[in-house]
Amino acid sequence: MLLTNLENVPGKNITKHLGLVQGSTVRSKHVGRDIMAGFKNIFGGELEGYTELLHESREEAINRMVEQATSIGANAVLNIRFSTSSITQGASELFTYGTAVVLE
């Protein structure tokens, strides 16, 4: 499955447009990560626990989008975008979406 944020793929032709596909995940903060983040806010530095949480969230959302694209016969997802939103205090959604197509 080809994944790109481009609208077209150089050298490839879109033979079929299959529409919007999406994937999302909602994650909450972990108390242990919050405590460590509090210390990092005092002393400075990367909040590695949150970096890891965001990486896992992006991967899960992308995998869900790819599953949906595969199920409708796509071999590529173009114009991929990410969005986040707060669901409740301490929990956020990471949402990814793109256009499922068949490329030749």
N, C-alpha and C positions, 0 to 999 in steps of 0.2 A: 504494500500500500504506500503510494507516494503521498507525503504530507508536506504542504508548503503554504506560506502566507502570500505567495504570488497569485495574481488573478489568472495567469496563463503560464504554461510551462514551455520554455523555448524548445523548438524542435518537435513538439508534440501537438497533436490535434485533439480537440474535445469532440468525441463522437456521440456522446449522450450526456445530457444534464439530468441528474437524478434529484436535485434539490438540496435543501438544508439538512445537515446532520449535526448532532450536538451530543455533548457529554458533560456531566457535572458531578461534583461531589461536595458534600457539606462536612466540614471538619470542625472540631472544637479544640480549644487549647487544652493542654495538659498541665495540671498543677505544678508538676516538677519543672516543666519548661518555663512556666511563669516565674517561678522562684529564681531560676538561673537567669532569665531575661532581666529580672529586677536587679540582680548583681551586675550584669553587663551594662545596664543603663547607668549605673553608678560609675563603673570603671571604664566603660567604653569597649568597643569590639563588636564583632559579628555575633548576631543572635543565632547560633548554629542550630539550635532546636527548631526555631521557626523556619530557617532556611530549609532544613530537612522536611518539615511539615509541608511547606509550599511545593517542594520538589515532588513529594509523594502525591500531593493533591493534583498537580499538573499531569503527572503520569496517569493517574486513575481517570481523570476527565478525558484525556486523549484516548486512552484505551477504550472507554465507553463510546466515544465518538467513532473510532475505527470499527468497533463491533457493529454499530448501526450502519455505517457506510458499507461494510462487507455484506451485511444482511440484505441490502438492496442492490447489490451487484456492482458497486463502485470499485475502481482500482486506484483512485486518487481522491484526495480532499484538498480543494484549493481555497485560497483566501481565508485561512484559519485565523481566528481571533480568540482572545481570552478576555474574560470579564470576572470581576469579583463583586460580591455584595455581602453585607452583614445580614445574617438571618436572625440572630438573637445575640445578646451580650455573650461574648466568648465563642461564638460559632459563626463561620463564614462559608459562603459557597464560592467555589471556583468553577466557572462555566466556560466551556470552549465550544466553538461552532465553526462551520465552514460549509463549502459547497461540494457535494459529492458528484463526481463525474466519472465517465469512462474515457480514458485516454488511449490513443493508438500510437 
